[in-house]
Amino acid sequence: MNKQITLFSALTASLLVSFAAQAADTAELKVKGVIRPSACTPAFTGTNVVDYGTISGAGLKKTAANVLPEKTIAFTVTCDAATKVAVRAIDNKASTVVTGLMTAINSNLSDKNAYGLGAAGGKNIGAYSVRSIIGSFTADGATPDIVADAANNGTWAKSAFGRFHGDGTNRQAFATTGSTTPGSYKTMSGNLGVTAVLDKGDNLPLTQNIDLDGSATIEVQYL
């Protein structure tokens, strides 16, 4: 009888210890963090203005387009880690494009390549083109090929001229020489070329000051 009572008492004590352990105070450990894509920043070096200065109205051709010299501007995309990106240039003044002027720059160009120069006296002033200057860019210290997705659909081909479309329907990326697959880079830098064309003088209000007022947004897309 004593053995039975002793056994029961021991079992009871064991259960009490178990319940006491389960009722112990607790502290929660949490593990948190954020996984985010690398951030890339487009920027112009020094200035974001292509300035043609003062142009004499008297020197403009009256009955033909007036092509101004190409100007270059330094451009860089900097990422906080190697990232695959594309760049496009979207016209903010598309409603002011004078159509039919791009072929005065190059016979291979069309109105798709045109960006508006603003208006004066109720007249649109002209148009300009924007291109990546082939051979001027480096990507993490190496010279890349510039590849273009001409229809914005993921089909890439080596770009011969680096021309952008004003409506943003094409984009450009950087690839290892000989490849058409966009690569991942941390720093991409080079020069953009801008060529302005003024409409023929007979279409412009040359009795007043005419301010060239082009504007385009350079956009980085993550691929």
C-alpha positions in Angstrom: 0.0 0.0 0.0 2.8 2.4 0.9 4.5 1.7 -2.4 1.3 2.5 -4.3 0.9 5.8 -2.5 4.5 6.7 -3.0 4.3 6.0 -6.7 1.2 8.2 -7.1 2.8 11.0 -5.1 5.9 10.9 -7.3 3.7 11.0 -10.5 1.8 14.0 -9.1 5.0 15.9 -8.3 6.2 15.2 -11.8 3.1 16.6 -13.4 3.3 19.7 -11.2 6.8 20.3 -12.4 5.7 20.0 -16.0 2.8 22.5 -15.6 5.2 24.9 -13.8 7.5 24.7 -16.8 4.7 25.3 -19.3 3.6 28.4 -17.3 7.0 30.0 -17.5 7.3 33.6 -18.8 8.3 34.0 -22.5 10.0 36.5 -24.8 9.5 36.6 -28.5 12.4 36.8 -30.9 11.7 38.4 -34.3 13.8 38.5 -37.4 13.1 41.3 -39.9 14.6 42.9 -43.0 13.8 44.2 -46.4 15.0 42.8 -49.7 14.8 45.6 -52.3 16.1 46.0 -55.9 19.2 48.1 -56.4 18.4 51.8 -56.9 19.8 53.5 -60.0 20.0 57.2 -60.5 20.3 59.0 -63.9 22.2 62.3 -63.8 23.8 64.8 -66.1 27.4 66.0 -65.3 27.6 69.7 -64.6 24.4 70.8 -66.4 21.3 69.4 -67.8 20.9 72.3 -70.3 21.9 72.1 -74.0 22.4 75.8 -74.8 22.6 77.1 -78.4 23.2 80.6 -77.2 22.1 83.5 -79.4 21.1 82.7 -82.9 20.8 85.5 -85.5 17.4 85.4 -87.2 19.0 87.2 -90.2 21.3 84.2 -90.8 18.5 81.6 -91.0 17.4 80.1 -94.3 14.0 81.3 -95.3 12.7 78.4 -97.3 14.6 75.4 -95.9 15.2 73.8 -92.6 18.0 75.2 -90.4 20.2 72.4 -88.9 22.2 73.6 -85.9 25.4 71.9 -84.8 25.2 68.8 -82.6 25.8 69.5 -78.9 27.0 66.9 -76.4 26.1 66.5 -72.8 27.6 64.1 -70.3 25.3 61.5 -68.8 25.7 58.9 -66.1 23.6 56.1 -64.5 24.8 55.1 -61.1 23.5 52.1 -59.2 24.2 51.0 -55.7 24.9 47.4 -57.0 25.4 45.9 -60.4 21.9 46.2 -62.0 20.4 45.5 -65.4 18.7 48.6 -66.7 17.5 50.3 -69.8 17.2 54.0 -70.7 14.7 55.9 -72.7 14.1 59.6 -73.5 10.5 60.9 -73.5 9.5 64.2 -75.1 7.8 66.7 -72.7 7.0 69.0 -75.6 5.7 66.6 -78.2 2.9 68.8 -79.3 5.4 71.4 -80.6 7.3 69.1 -83.0 7.5 70.5 -86.5 7.2 67.4 -88.6 9.4 66.5 -91.6 12.5 68.1 -90.2 14.5 65.1 -89.1 15.7 64.1 -92.6 17.6 67.4 -92.7 19.8 65.9 -90.0 20.1 62.4 -91.5 18.1 60.7 -94.2 17.6 57.7 -92.0 15.7 59.6 -89.4 11.9 60.1 -89.2 9.4 62.0 -87.1 9.7 59.2 -84.5 13.1 60.6 -83.6 11.8 64.2 -83.2 11.4 66.1 -79.9 9.7 69.5 -79.7 11.5 72.8 -79.3 8.5 74.7 -78.0 6.5 77.5 -79.6 6.7 81.3 -80.1 4.1 83.7 -81.5 1.7 80.7 -82.1 4.3 78.9 -84.3 6.1 75.7 -83.4 9.9 76.4 -83.6 11.3 73.2 -84.9 12.5 69.8 -83.5 15.6 68.1 -82.2 17.0 64.6 -82.0 18.6 62.8 -79.1 21.2 60.0 -79.4 23.6 58.0 -77.3 27.0 58.6 -78.9 28.3 55.2 -79.9 31.8 54.6 -78.5 31.6 57.3 -75.8 30.1 55.1 -73.1 31.8 53.0 -70.5 30.1 50.4 -68.2 32.1 49.6 -65.1 35.3 50.7 -66.9 34.8 48.7 -70.0 33.4 49.8 -73.4 30.0 48.1 -74.0 27.9 47.7 -77.0 24.7 49.7 -76.9 21.7 47.5 -77.6 18.2 48.8 -78.5 14.7 47.4 -77.9 13.1 49.3 -80.8 9.5 48.2 -80.0 9.8 48.1 -76.2 8.9 44.4 -76.3 12.1 42.8 -75.0 13.7 42.1 -78.4 17.3 43.5 -78.3 19.7 44.2 -81.2 22.9 46.1 -81.5 22.2 49.8 -82.1 24.1 51.4 -85.0 23.2 55.0 -84.3 21.9 55.2 -80.7 18.8 57.2 -81.7 15.9 57.6 -79.2 12.2 58.0 -80.1 10.4 61.0 -78.7 7.4 59.0 -77.6 9.6 56.6 -75.6 8.7 53.5 -77.6 12.3 52.4 -77.8 14.9 52.0 -75.1 18.6 51.3 -74.9 20.7 49.2 -72.6 24.4 48.2 -72.3 25.8 44.8 -73.2 29.2 43.0 -73.3 30.8 43.6 -76.6 29.5 41.1 -79.1 26.4 40.3 -77.1 22.8 41.6 -77.5 21.7 40.7 -74.0 21.7 43.6 -71.6 24.2 43.3 -68.8 24.3 44.3 -65.2 26.5 47.2 -64.3 27.0 49.6 -61.4 28.2 52.7 -63.3 27.4 53.6 -66.9 28.5 56.9 -68.4 29.0 58.6 -71.7 27.7 61.4 -73.9 24.3 62.1 -75.4 24.2 64.1 -78.7 21.5 66.7 -79.3 20.9 68.2 -82.7 18.3 70.9 -83.2 16.6 71.9 -86.4 14.7 75.1 -86.8 11.8 75.4 -89.2 12.4 77.5 -92.3 12.6 81.2 -91.5 9.4 82.0 -93.4 7.4 80.0 -90.8 8.9 81.7 -87.8 8.0 85.0 -86.1 11.4 86.5 -86.6 10.3 90.0 -85.6 10.4 88.9 -81.9 12.8 86.9 -79.6 12.3 83.2 -80.0 13.3 81.0 -77.0 14.2 77.4 -77.7 12.3 75.5 -75.1 12.9 71.7 -75.5 12.4 69.3 -72.6 12.8 65.6 -72.3 12.7 63.1 -69.4 15.4 60.5 -69.2 13.9 57.4 -67.6 15.7 54.4 -66.2 13.8 51.1 -66.4 14.8 48.0 -64.4 15.0 44.9 -66.5 
